[in-house]
Amino acid sequence: MSERMNGRDWELVGAPNARDLGGLIGAEGRRVRPGRLIRTPALGRLTDEDLPVLAKLDPACVVDLRAHSEVSVAPPDRLAGEPTVVHLPVHDPAHPVFTYVSAVLLGHDLSGYAELARQGTPAAMASIYRWFVTGASAREGFAAAVRLAADGSNLPLLYHCSAGKDRTGWLTVVLLHALGVDEAAIRADYLANNPLTASLREVLVEAMRRRHPGLDEAAVRPVLEVRPEYLDAGYEQVRRVHGSFGGYLRDGLGITDETVAALRANLLE
């Protein structure tokens, strides 16, 4: 893990996997500017003590990748200042994998998902990452978020989904590739979620166990974690469909050379 990931200079108690992408080395050896790109989970569980920290981060724009159905049942985001809030839902309610994963987390009967249950939740999560590359709302949402980040008036940009690990994780992969960050450093940032949320995961599993005494922990835990094979599934889909990450940015997301240049001008030292 990089020195940057070992030495976060701020924390949000209610968002333990929140972090600044500043310090990573991008194109031409230039570092990502600190305090410009901030990834978090949803902000509804921030504590009163977190709000002054968020105020110092001072996001100009907050991008919310959650579906409206997720927003409606979650605590409202606690924000500091008056950032522009942009909702870019990355979700497909009709996709069987999404409904299966929701059923797992809610402790519902999985008999209607026999084939998906047989394959297991790690396979379902890998399928979601492949969908991130080709799904219509995924392509639209991630592309719009990159364009927002390329506009200096939106910086600092804070972006999140619900848990801040999958949709937020893939958007981070997209942004860092566009900035020219090395794939190993991108992977390290992605995998940092697990140690940062270890205690929270145990609290969540215990709460689910109390609500659903017959909870299948082996099915639930893969949904609460990030795993290398999930990220690999996304990368494999990129190569299969577009040949390279550059091809995905250009043809899958419609990100122009001009947008990449603006992104690097605004976000690299």
Backbone bond lengths (Angstrom), bond angles and torsions (degrees), N, CA, C in turn:
res aa  C-N    CA-C-N  psi(-1)  N-CA   C-N-CA  omega(-1)  CA-C   N-CA-C  phi
1 M - - - 1.451 - - 1.518 108.76 -
2 S 1.326 116.99 142.12 1.448 120.50 -174.59 1.518 112.00 -70.15
3 E 1.343 114.91 161.41 1.462 120.12 176.46 1.519 110.35 -57.37
4 R 1.329 116.74 -38.61 1.460 120.21 179.92 1.513 111.38 -59.86
5 M 1.336 117.73 -42.67 1.453 120.49 -177.57 1.524 110.82 -71.90
6 N 1.321 117.72 -27.29 1.457 120.40 178.86 1.522 111.55 -77.29
7 G 1.318 118.24 -20.53 1.456 120.94 -171.16 1.508 113.61 -125.25
8 R 1.317 119.14 55.57 1.461 120.63 174.87 1.525 109.07 -61.22
9 D 1.336 116.78 134.74 1.464 118.53 -177.67 1.521 111.89 -98.36
10 W 1.307 118.54 7.73 1.455 122.01 172.60 1.521 108.48 -153.09
11 E 1.327 115.67 158.76 1.460 121.36 178.04 1.513 109.08 -141.45
12 L 1.317 115.59 151.85 1.456 123.20 170.71 1.521 106.91 -116.77
13 V 1.326 116.28 114.19 1.467 120.54 -176.05 1.519 110.68 -58.77
14 G 1.324 117.03 -41.13 1.459 120.84 -178.15 1.510 113.99 -83.22
15 A 1.320 117.10 2.41 1.470 122.08 178.71 1.526 107.71 -145.42
16 P 1.343 117.21 70.97 1.475 120.15 -168.97 1.518 115.07 -63.63
17 N 1.342 118.31 -21.78 1.467 118.82 179.55 1.525 112.52 -97.78
18 A 1.338 117.06 13.13 1.460 120.19 174.66 1.524 109.41 -68.04
19 R 1.326 115.89 141.03 1.460 118.72 177.65 1.525 111.60 -162.58
20 D 1.318 112.75 155.14 1.455 124.13 178.26 1.525 107.75 -89.73
21 L 1.318 116.89 134.65 1.462 120.31 179.58 1.523 112.47 -85.80
22 G 1.319 116.43 0.94 1.452 120.50 179.94 1.523 112.04 -61.06
23 G 1.326 115.32 144.97 1.458 121.46 176.81 1.507 114.50 102.29
24 L 1.322 117.50 -21.97 1.461 119.06 176.92 1.528 109.71 -67.04
25 I 1.321 116.33 144.90 1.463 120.87 -175.97 1.523 109.65 -89.15
26 G 1.327 115.48 123.01 1.453 121.68 -178.70 1.517 112.68 -107.73
27 A 1.319 116.28 -149.06 1.461 122.76 -176.09 1.528 110.91 -58.72
28 E 1.326 115.18 141.60 1.467 123.88 176.21 1.526 112.08 58.20
29 G 1.338 116.67 25.66 1.452 120.24 178.42 1.515 114.44 75.14
30 R 1.314 117.55 9.20 1.463 121.26 -179.21 1.527 109.42 -85.08
31 R 1.310 116.09 137.25 1.465 120.85 -177.60 1.526 111.61 -85.47
32 V 1.334 114.50 149.90 1.462 119.70 172.32 1.529 108.21 -65.49
33 R 1.314 116.47 131.13 1.467 120.92 -178.65 1.534 109.99 -63.74
34 P 1.317 117.71 133.31 1.465 119.08 176.37 1.525 111.64 -67.69
35 G 1.333 114.75 149.53 1.454 120.56 175.78 1.505 114.85 72.48
36 R 1.335 118.16 16.17 1.472 120.88 -179.16 1.526 112.53 -105.98
37 L 1.343 116.73 -39.52 1.468 122.36 -179.74 1.519 108.14 -122.41
38 I 1.320 116.64 119.86 1.460 121.51 -175.93 1.522 108.78 -128.05
39 R 1.324 116.74 123.04 1.463 122.08 179.58 1.526 108.86 -105.60
40 T 1.315 116.90 136.61 1.458 121.58 -177.43 1.520 109.60 -146.35
41 P 1.334 117.18 167.91 1.461 120.30 161.62 1.529 108.11 -80.81
42 A 1.333 116.79 -179.35 1.458 120.63 175.40 1.526 109.86 -54.96
43 L 1.321 116.50 147.16 1.458 121.85 -169.55 1.525 113.45 -97.19
44 G 1.318 117.50 10.92 1.452 120.23 -176.56 1.515 114.65 -71.41
45 R 1.323 118.03 -16.23 1.463 120.86 -178.81 1.531 112.45 -106.91
46 L 1.319 116.76 16.30 1.456 118.91 174.69 1.531 110.08 -63.55
47 T 1.313 115.73 145.32 1.456 121.23 177.45 1.528 109.71 -88.31
48 D 1.335 116.05 168.30 1.466 119.60 175.70 1.527 110.68 -58.98
49 E 1.332 116.19 -34.61 1.467 120.68 -179.82 1.532 111.67 -69.55
50 D 1.337 116.69 -23.10 1.463 120.41 -179.97 1.532 112.35 -74.77
51 L 1.315 116.74 -27.68 1.466 119.48 -170.74 1.531 113.37 -63.61
52 P 1.351 119.66 -39.71 1.471 117.55 174.89 1.524 112.98 -63.94
53 V 1.337 116.79 -32.50 1.471 120.03 176.93 1.522 109.48 -65.40
54 L 1.335 115.90 -45.61 1.463 119.83 178.52 1.526 110.78 -62.71
55 A 1.325 116.57 -37.54 1.460 120.00 179.03 1.527 111.04 -62.37
56 K 1.342 117.39 -37.40 1.462 120.45 178.12 1.523 111.34 -68.58
57 L 1.331 116.57 -33.61 1.464 119.71 175.85 1.525 110.36 -66.90
58 D 1.343 115.78 -33.38 1.466 123.85 170.76 1.532 113.85 52.32
59 P 1.352 117.73 56.67 1.469 118.05 179.87 1.523 111.82 -64.07
60 A 1.323 115.58 136.44 1.460 120.40 174.72 1.519 110.83 -83.69
61 C 1.341 115.69 -28.22 1.463 121.65 -177.31 1.518 108.74 -140.36
62 V 1.327 116.20 136.15 1.459 123.01 175.26 1.527 107.91 -117.98
63 V 1.325 116.22 121.18 1.463 121.85 178.74 1.524 108.46 -102.46
64 D 1.325 116.11 124.59 1.463 123.24 -178.46 1.524 107.96 -110.97
65 L 1.333 116.34 115.05 1.465 121.68 -176.64 1.525 113.31 -91.40
66 R 1.335 117.46 3.86 1.461 120.56 -177.59 1.522 112.35 -76.94
67 A 1.332 114.75 152.42 1.460 120.31 170.65 1.525 108.85 -70.31
68 H 1.323 116.36 155.59 1.465 120.33 179.92 1.520 110.88 -61.20
69 S 1.338 117.48 -31.70 1.462 120.33 178.11 1.525 111.19 -64.99
70 E 1.324 117.40 -33.31 1.468 121.00 176.53 1.522 111.00 -71.49
71 V 1.320 116.28 -42.69 1.459 120.88 -178.50 1.525 110.35 -62.20
72 S 1.333 116.47 -38.29 1.465 120.51 -173.57 1.523 113.25 -67.24
73 V 1.336 118.09 -24.49 1.467 120.28 -177.20 1.529 112.27 -106.91
74 A 1.318 117.49 2.64 1.466 121.57 -177.92 1.523 109.76 -103.45
75 P 1.334 117.49 156.40 1.463 119.23 173.54 1.531 109.54 -59.71
76 P 1.326 118.47 141.31 1.468 120.09 179.83 1.525 110.67 -59.09
77 D 1.316 115.88 142.70 1.464 119.83 175.70 1.522 109.60 -58.19
78 R 1.326 115.43 136.72 1.466 120.97 174.09 1.525 106.66 -96.04
79 L 1.306 116.18 118.14 1.453 121.85 -174.31 1.521 110.23 -117.02
80 A 1.312 115.46 154.64 1.454 121.96 173.42 1.521 108.25 -112.80
81 G 1.324 116.43 142.30 1.448 118.85 -177.48 1.518 111.29 72.72
82 E 1.320 115.89 -155.04 1.463 121.18 -179.22 1.527 110.38 -132.14
83 P 1.336 116.81 63.69 1.468 118.44 179.55 1.517 111.48 -69.12
84 T 1.301 115.75 154.37 1.465 120.58 168.76 1.520 107.62 -71.43
85 V 1.324 116.57 129.18 1.464 120.96 179.51 1.530 108.11 -108.17
86 V 1.326 115.94 123.92 1.463 121.71 -178.24 1.527 108.39 -119.58
87 H 1.330 116.78 122.05 1.464 120.89 176.85 1.528 109.03 -94.37
88 L 1.317 115.04 122.92 1.469 121.99 177.78 1.525 107.20 -127.36
89 P 1.329 118.44 79.79 1.469 120.49 -173.30 1.530 112.48 -62.49
90 V 1.329 115.23 121.61 1.465 121.56 174.12 1.519 106.01 -110.16
91 H 1.316 114.68 94.51 1.469 119.80 -172.07 1.523 108.24 -168.22
92 D 1.317 115.97 150.14 1.464 121.17 174.42 1.521 107.78 -136.27
93 P 1.346 117.92 96.69 1.470 120.47 -175.18 1.515 113.58 -63.32
94 A 1.342 117.11 -19.29 1.463 119.90 -179.58 1.529 112.70 -89.51
95 H 1.321 117.02 -10.18 1.464 120.37 -177.28 1.524 108.81 -71.80
96 P 1.325 119.36 124.25 1.468 120.37 -175.20 1.527 113.60 -60.97
97 V 1.314 117.51 -30.11 1.461 119.28 179.64 1.529 110.68 -67.63
98 F 1.334 117.12 -39.43 1.463 119.70 178.14 1.523 110.89 -63.35
99 T 1.327 117.04 -44.02 1.457 119.19 -179.54 1.527 111.11 -68.66
100 Y 1.313 117.01 -32.84 1.469 120.47 177.33 1.523 110.66 -66.11
101 V 1.330 117.50 -47.31 1.455 120.90 -179.85 1.527 110.51 -62.18
102 S 1.335 117.18 -39.93 1.463 120.32 176.73 1.524 110.93 -61.80
103 A 1.331 116.11 -41.84 1.465 120.24 179.39 1.525 111.09 -63.26
104 V 1.321 117.05 -38.79 1.471 120.92 177.50 1.524 110.46 -60.83
105 L 1.326 116.45 -47.46 1.457 120.76 -176.49 1.526 112.24 -68.66
106 L 1.328 116.70 -29.56 1.464 120.67 -178.91 1.521 112.29 -89.12
107 G 1.340 116.98 -2.05 1.455 120.38 179.66 1.509 113.69 71.15
108 H 1.327 117.13 26.12 1.462 120.83 -178.55 1.525 111.94 -79.74
109 D 1.322 115.08 165.93 1.455 121.74 176.37 1.535 109.03 -63.96
110 L 1.313 116.44 128.68 1.464 120.54 -177.03 1.521 112.62 -101.54
111 S 1.340 116.53 11.79 1.468 119.15 -176.49 1.523 112.01 -63.76
112 G 1.322 117.10 -24.37 1.459 119.82 178.34 1.512 113.43 -80.74
113 Y 1.315 116.44 -0.78 1.464 121.24 -178.33 1.531 109.34 -123.29
114 A 1.314 116.50 45.12 1.467 120.40 -170.28 1.521 112.38 -56.16
115 E 1.335 117.81 -46.91 1.457 120.29 -176.74 1.523 111.24 -68.15
116 L 1.350 117.19 -43.72 1.451 120.40 178.56 1.529 110.96 -64.82
117 A 1.333 116.29 -39.10 1.463 119.99 178.39 1.527 110.42 -65.18
118 R 1.328 116.50 -36.26 1.463 119.95 178.32 1.525 110.14 -65.14
119 Q 1.316 117.20 -40.84 1.463 120.68 179.60 1.525 111.79 -70.73
120 G 1.332 116.59 -29.69 1.459 121.06 176.71 1.515 113.29 94.76
121 T 1.327 115.84 158.44 1.455 119.76 -177.03 1.530 113.97 -68.09
122 P 1.350 120.99 -30.27 1.468 116.97 173.96 1.530 112.65 -58.87
123 A 1.325 116.44 -39.37 1.465 119.85 177.95 1.528 110.74 -66.50
124 A 1.333 116.15 -37.15 1.461 119.92 177.97 1.528 110.51 -64.22
125 M 1.318 116.62 -42.29 1.457 120.06 178.96 1.530 111.01 -64.43
126 A 1.325 117.39 -40.67 1.466 120.33 177.02 1.523 110.25 -61.52
127 S 1.331 116.48 -37.63 1.466 120.52 178.48 1.525 111.19 -63.72
128 I 1.332 116.15 -38.34 1.462 119.68 177.82 1.525 110.48 -63.02
129 Y 1.330 117.03 -40.47 1.466 119.11 179.31 1.525 111.23 -66.50
130 R 1.310 118.33 -34.33 1.469 119.20 174.16 1.518 110.02 -65.14
131 W 1.330 115.66 -38.12 1.477 120.17 177.37 1.517 111.30 -64.26
132 F 1.336 118.19 -33.81 1.457 120.51 177.27 1.528 110.90 -53.52
133 V 1.318 116.49 -33.54 1.460 121.14 -176.31 1.521 111.78 -79.97
134 T 1.335 117.67 -36.47 1.467 120.40 -171.15 1.525 114.58 -115.23
135 G 1.336 119.06 -17.71 1.462 120.72 -178.52 1.515 111.73 -63.47
136 A 1.328 116.81 142.62 1.465 120.95 -175.16 1.523 112.11 -62.05
137 S 1.338 118.14 -49.79 1.466 118.88 -177.72 1.521 111.06 -70.56
138 A 1.322 117.02 -27.74 1.464 119.84 176.53 1.527 110.42 -66.79
139 R 1.315 116.40 -48.25 1.456 119.66 -179.89 1.523 111.06 -62.24
140 E 1.336 116.36 -42.31 1.469 120.02 -179.88 1.527 111.19 -65.01
141 G 1.334 116.04 -46.75 1.458 119.86 -176.60 1.515 113.19 -66.75
142 F 1.325 116.75 -46.81 1.459 119.77 -178.77 1.532 110.81 -66.02
143 A 1.333 117.14 -39.45 1.465 120.15 178.92 1.525 110.82 -63.79
144 A 1.326 116.57 -43.97 1.471 119.93 179.87 1.524 110.53 -63.49
145 A 1.332 117.40 -38.41 1.462 120.78 179.79 1.523 111.04 -64.99
146 V 1.330 117.43 -40.67 1.467 120.30 178.06 1.523 110.22 -62.79
147 R 1.315 117.51 -41.72 1.471 120.28 179.34 1.523 111.03 -64.76
148 L 1.324 117.13 -37.16 1.463 119.98 176.37 1.527 110.47 -62.97
149 A 1.331 116.30 -42.42 1.468 120.54 -178.71 1.525 112.22 -67.05
150 A 1.331 116.33 -25.00 1.466 120.63 -179.37 1.521 112.64 -78.93
151 D 1.330 116.97 -11.26 1.465 123.06 -179.40 1.522 108.40 -96.47
152 G 1.308 116.90 113.82 1.456 121.17 -175.70 1.514 114.06 -57.21
153 S 1.335 118.25 -25.26 1.464 120.01 -178.95 1.520 112.10 -69.97
154 N 1.335 117.45 -14.31 1.466 121.68 179.77 1.527 112.78 -95.16
155 L 1.318 117.48 3.34 1.455 121.41 -176.71 1.528 110.71 -101.04
156 P 1.328 116.84 141.87 1.463 129.06 -2.59 1.532 112.21 -63.65
157 L 1.325 114.97 142.03 1.454 122.35 178.08 1.529 108.79 -108.01
158 L 1.321 116.15 125.74 1.467 122.25 173.73 1.518 107.59 -111.00
159 Y 1.320 117.24 133.87 1.454 119.91 -179.52 1.520 110.31 -135.51
160 H 1.329 115.27 147.70 1.466 119.74 -176.32 1.516 110.96 -157.75
161 C 1.352 114.05 163.10 1.462 121.62 167.89 1.522 105.53 -120.20
162 S 1.325 118.98 -132.46 1.468 120.40 176.54 1.522 110.65 -88.85
163 A 1.342 116.53 -64.48 1.463 120.35 -178.34 1.527 112.64 -87.79
164 G 1.321 117.79 -13.39 1.461 120.48 179.03 1.505 114.18 73.59
165 K 1.344 117.59 30.00 1.461 118.53 -175.65 1.527 114.04 -129.57
166 D 1.322 118.73 -35.52 1.466 120.18 -174.61 1.531 111.56 -99.48
167 R 1.321 118.04 -69.00 1.466 118.80 176.33 1.525 110.90 -62.26
168 T 1.331 115.72 -44.96 1.463 119.90 175.64 1.524 110.27 -61.90
169 G 1.332 116.13 -39.45 1.459 120.58 178.98 1.510 112.50 -62.88
170 W 1.336 116.84 -44.77 1.471 118.86 -178.99 1.521 111.51 -70.43
171 L 1.334 117.99 -37.66 1.461 118.86 175.74 1.529 110.06 -61.50
172 T 1.314 117.58 -37.74 1.462 120.60 176.31 1.521 110.70 -62.20
173 V 1.322 116.89 -42.73 1.467 121.19 176.88 1.533 109.57 -57.43
174 V 1.324 116.55 -45.48 1.467 121.03 -178.88 1.526 110.67 -63.08
175 L 1.330 116.40 -49.21 1.461 119.91 -177.73 1.527 111.51 -62.27
176 L 1.320 116.82 -44.26 1.461 119.79 -176.55 1.523 111.51 -69.61
177 H 1.334 118.04 -36.48 1.464 119.15 174.24 1.525 110.40 -62.15
178 A 1.327 116.76 -43.52 1.460 119.81 179.31 1.529 111.64 -62.39
179 L 1.330 116.06 -29.68 1.462 120.69 178.33 1.523 112.87 -84.05
180 G 1.330 116.88 -3.41 1.454 120.60 177.01 1.510 114.63 83.50
181 V 1.337 117.71 20.93 1.465 121.04 179.08 1.521 109.27 -75.59
182 D 1.321 116.48 143.38 1.454 123.24 -179.32 1.534 110.73 -63.02
183 E 1.333 115.89 142.26 1.458 120.37 -176.98 1.528 112.75 -61.06
184 A 1.309 118.88 -33.50 1.464 120.52 178.74 1.524 111.06 -64.99
185 A 1.326 117.00 -39.80 1.465 120.61 178.03 1.526 110.69 -68.77
186 I 1.327 116.79 -36.26 1.464 121.08 176.87 1.524 109.97 -63.09
187 R 1.321 115.79 -43.56 1.470 120.29 179.86 1.533 110.31 -64.26
188 A 1.324 117.55 -40.23 1.466 120.87 179.76 1.520 110.73 -62.10
189 D 1.323 117.18 -42.08 1.464 119.53 177.78 1.523 110.51 -63.69
190 Y 1.324 116.62 -43.44 1.463 121.28 179.48 1.525 111.11 -58.41
191 L 1.323 117.01 -48.61 1.464 121.64 -175.50 1.523 112.70 -74.77
192 A 1.331 117.93 -13.84 1.466 120.65 179.04 1.521 111.87 -62.65
193 N 1.334 117.12 -19.07 1.465 119.34 179.26 1.528 112.53 -55.00
194 N 1.322 117.12 -41.85 1.475 119.59 -171.42 1.525 113.28 -64.18
195 P 1.334 120.09 -51.18 1.466 117.75 177.54 1.524 113.22 -64.68
196 L 1.322 116.99 -32.04 1.460 119.24 -178.98 1.523 112.51 -69.83
197 T 1.336 117.11 -25.42 1.471 120.46 -175.06 1.522 112.83 -114.19
198 A 1.326 118.44 15.01 1.468 120.55 -175.61 1.528 111.76 -57.49
199 S 1.317 118.12 -48.69 1.471 120.89 -178.95 1.521 110.98 -65.06
200 L 1.328 116.52 -41.89 1.465 120.40 -179.85 1.521 111.18 -61.98
201 R 1.331 117.32 -40.03 1.465 119.75 179.86 1.519 110.97 -60.47
202 E 1.324 117.55 -40.71 1.460 119.68 -179.84 1.523 111.10 -66.02
203 V 1.316 116.80 -38.14 1.468 120.73 176.50 1.525 109.97 -62.73
204 L 1.332 117.12 -43.36 1.461 120.98 -179.74 1.527 111.18 -64.82
205 V 1.327 117.01 -44.17 1.471 120.33 -179.33 1.525 110.05 -63.36
206 E 1.307 117.28 -42.25 1.461 120.46 179.96 1.529 110.77 -64.28
207 A 1.327 117.34 -41.67 1.467 120.61 178.05 1.529 110.63 -63.60
208 M 1.322 117.33 -40.66 1.464 120.94 178.49 1.521 110.45 -67.22
209 R 1.334 116.42 -37.27 1.466 120.68 179.66 1.538 110.41 -63.94
210 R 1.329 116.34 -38.40 1.472 119.42 179.13 1.520 111.12 -67.80
211 R 1.333 116.62 -38.88 1.476 119.57 -179.96 1.517 111.79 -73.45
212 H 1.332 116.19 -33.62 1.465 120.92 -174.73 1.532 108.00 -131.36
213 P 1.334 118.14 88.47 1.473 121.02 -174.87 1.521 114.22 -55.62
214 G 1.327 117.92 -27.38 1.462 120.03 179.59 1.518 113.75 -92.32
215 L 1.320 116.18 21.07 1.460 121.27 -175.25 1.529 112.10 -54.53
216 D 1.322 115.27 133.26 1.465 121.41 175.91 1.525 107.99 -90.49
217 E 1.327 116.30 93.39 1.466 119.98 -176.68 1.521 112.24 -61.97
218 A 1.320 116.25 -33.63 1.466 119.30 -179.37 1.524 111.33 -64.03
219 A 1.338 116.52 -27.27 1.458 120.12 177.02 1.521 111.45 -82.80
220 V 1.334 116.49 -31.91 1.461 121.15 -173.62 1.524 112.46 -80.00
221 R 1.323 117.51 -44.11 1.461 119.83 -171.48 1.533 114.07 -58.11
222 P 1.339 119.79 -38.85 1.470 118.09 178.64 1.527 113.56 -61.78
223 V 1.342 117.18 -23.91 1.461 120.35 179.05 1.526 110.80 -78.59
224 L 1.321 117.05 -24.16 1.460 121.70 -176.72 1.520 112.70 -91.20
225 E 1.317 117.01 -3.18 1.463 122.10 -176.84 1.531 110.70 -117.01
226 V 1.319 115.42 165.63 1.464 119.74 160.50 1.519 107.08 -104.43
227 R 1.309 116.49 149.25 1.461 121.25 -179.34 1.526 109.82 -137.79
228 P 1.329 116.99 148.56 1.468 118.96 179.83 1.524 112.78 -54.63
229 E 1.333 116.59 -36.04 1.467 118.04 -176.99 1.527 112.89 -68.61
230 Y 1.336 117.56 -24.19 1.462 119.34 175.85 1.530 109.14 -68.07
231 L 1.323 115.36 -49.38 1.460 119.62 178.51 1.523 110.92 -61.43
232 D 1.333 116.56 -40.94 1.460 120.21 178.39 1.522 111.52 -59.70
233 A 1.335 116.75 -37.55 1.471 120.13 179.59 1.523 110.41 -62.62
234 G 1.334 116.71 -40.48 1.452 119.54 176.86 1.511 112.03 -64.46
235 Y 1.329 116.12 -45.26 1.471 119.74 179.12 1.530 111.18 -62.82
236 E 1.312 116.77 -41.09 1.473 119.70 179.53 1.526 111.07 -62.95
237 Q 1.334 116.19 -38.92 1.468 119.70 177.67 1.524 110.66 -65.84
238 V 1.312 116.88 -39.36 1.465 120.90 176.49 1.525 110.26 -58.29
239 R 1.337 116.28 -48.62 1.473 119.68 -178.71 1.519 111.47 -66.10
240 R 1.331 116.59 -39.12 1.469 119.75 -177.78 1.514 111.41 -66.26
241 V 1.310 117.51 -41.97 1.467 121.68 -173.80 1.525 112.21 -89.28
242 H 1.334 116.61 -38.35 1.467 119.38 -170.92 1.528 114.16 -120.15
243 G 1.322 118.06 -6.95 1.457 120.43 177.09 1.510 114.68 86.77
244 S 1.315 117.17 -38.79 1.463 121.57 -177.89 1.523 108.33 -156.89
245 F 1.349 115.71 167.27 1.463 117.88 178.20 1.522 110.73 -68.33
246 G 1.312 116.33 -34.31 1.461 118.83 175.52 1.515 111.83 -60.68
247 G 1.352 116.39 -41.00 1.455 120.43 176.83 1.525 111.99 -63.72
248 Y 1.323 116.34 -38.29 1.469 120.93 177.29 1.518 111.05 -64.02
249 L 1.337 116.90 -45.42 1.460 119.52 178.36 1.525 110.66 -59.81
250 R 1.325 116.29 -43.91 1.458 120.95 -175.57 1.528 112.06 -74.59
251 D 1.342 116.13 -53.60 1.465 120.02 -170.70 1.531 113.07 -92.99
252 G 1.334 116.37 -33.46 1.464 118.65 -179.30 1.512 112.75 -81.57
253 L 1.342 116.21 -38.68 1.462 120.33 -176.44 1.525 113.11 -107.85
254 G 1.321 117.64 -10.60 1.460 119.64 179.43 1.523 113.14 70.02
255 I 1.340 116.83 27.75 1.459 120.84 179.63 1.524 108.76 -84.61
256 T 1.308 115.90 117.96 1.457 121.09 -175.86 1.530 111.43 -82.45
257 D 1.317 115.53 165.13 1.466 120.38 174.94 1.526 110.49 -59.63
258 E 1.338 116.44 -35.00 1.461 120.40 179.75 1.528 111.06 -64.68
259 T 1.342 116.48 -39.19 1.465 119.96 178.59 1.516 110.82 -67.25
260 V 1.334 116.77 -41.37 1.467 120.28 177.47 1.527 109.83 -62.17
261 A 1.326 117.22 -42.16 1.462 120.51 179.64 1.525 111.00 -62.88
262 A 1.335 117.20 -41.74 1.460 121.01 179.18 1.522 110.58 -66.57
263 L 1.329 116.13 -39.98 1.458 121.16 178.42 1.521 110.25 -59.01
264 R 1.327 116.34 -46.66 1.467 120.74 -178.09 1.529 111.09 -70.42
265 A 1.324 117.46 -35.61 1.453 119.76 179.36 1.522 111.76 -65.21
266 N 1.331 116.36 -37.05 1.458 121.06 -175.98 1.532 112.99 -86.94
267 L 1.322 117.22 -23.91 1.465 119.18 -169.38 1.529 114.48 -115.73
268 L 1.332 118.14 -11.39 1.461 120.36 178.29 1.521 110.28 -106.97
269 E 1.320 115.81 139.90 1.474 120.20 179.89 1.526 110.78 -68.82
